[in-house]
Amino acid sequence: MSGKRETLKSKIEIRSLFQEGIRLSSKSIRVILRRNHSSGNRFLFCSDKTSKNSVQRNRTKRVLRVLSQDSEIGFPEGYDIALVAGKEFSDMKLQDRKNILSKVLSRFHGE
């Protein structure tokens, strides 16, 4: 699954994702999932409020975009997915980020 992912842009859809979504989290990342009634996923990439400046926030979002394209992580199909990362998440090594995100998502698959 490579290529460009569809992103959430509608304010109404983003609000309903945060209000009604299933929340999974670790110390450095939160994942919020909500069924979207289609076969594909739509993503929202966010940096939490602890990031001090726009450079750090944008780096965090770039890191999240790369992770969303990784087929090893195993995102469930047919969901709107918000990835909200703390500032320390973008400073981790790639393999550590993959492991943390996979571990968080495995809790969803286990439910």
N, C-alpha and C positions, 0 to 999 in steps of 0.2 A: 504494500500500500504506500506508494510514494506519490509525489505530486502535491499540488496545492490543496489544502483542506478548506472546506467551507467554514466561515466564521459567523458567529452570531452578531447581528448588528442592530436588531430591533430592540428598542428600550423596553417594550412590553414583554418580549420573549426573555430578555435578560432578567428582568424583574421576577417573572414567574419561575425562572430557573433557580434564582437565589431563594425565593420564598417556598417553593414546593419540592426542590431537588433533594436527593439523598446525599448526605454529607459524609465524606470519608477524609481522614486527615492523619498527618504525622506532624512531627515538630516543624518541618520546613516546607510542607506543601499541603494544600487542601484541594480535594477533588469534589465537585458537586455534579451529580448526574440527574438527568430527567429524560424520560422517554419522549421522543420527538415525532413519532408516527410516520417515519420514513425509514428507508433502508440505510441511509448514510448518517454519519456523525457530523455535528456542527460544534465548533470549538469557540471558547472565549478564553483569552489569555490575559491574566491579571497579575499585577505585582501588589503585594499588600502594602499597607500604609507605612511600614517601617523603612521602606526605601527612601533615602534622603533626597535624591535628585533624579531628574529625567534620564540621565545617562544610565544609572543603575536600574531604573524601572524598565527602560527599553531593552537593556541587555537581558534582564530576566524574561521579558516577553519573547525575545529571540530564542533563548534557550528552550522555553516551553514549546515554541513552534517546531523546533527541531525534534523534540521528544514526541510530539504528536504525530510525526511522520515515521516514527520507528515502529515497524511491525512486530518487534519482539515484545513490546510492552503489553499488547493485547487489550486494547480498548473495546468495550462491548459495542456491538453495532446497533444503530438506531437510537442514539442518545444525543442530547445536548450535553456538552461537557465543559464545565468551567474549571480551569487550572489556575489556582491562586497560590503563588509562590512567595516565600519570604526572601529577604535580601541574601541570606546565606546560601540559598538554593543555587543561585547562579555562580557562586564561587566554588561549588563542589566539582569533583571530577565527573566526567560523563557517565562512567559506569556506576558511580555512586548514585547519581540522579536517576538512572534507569532502574536500579535496584529499589530505591525508595518508592518511586512511582509504581513499579510492578507490585511491590508489597502492599501498598495502599489499595490498588485495584483488585488484588487477590481477595481482599476482605469483601468486596462487592460481589465477586463471583461466588464466594462462599455463602452468601445470604440466600 
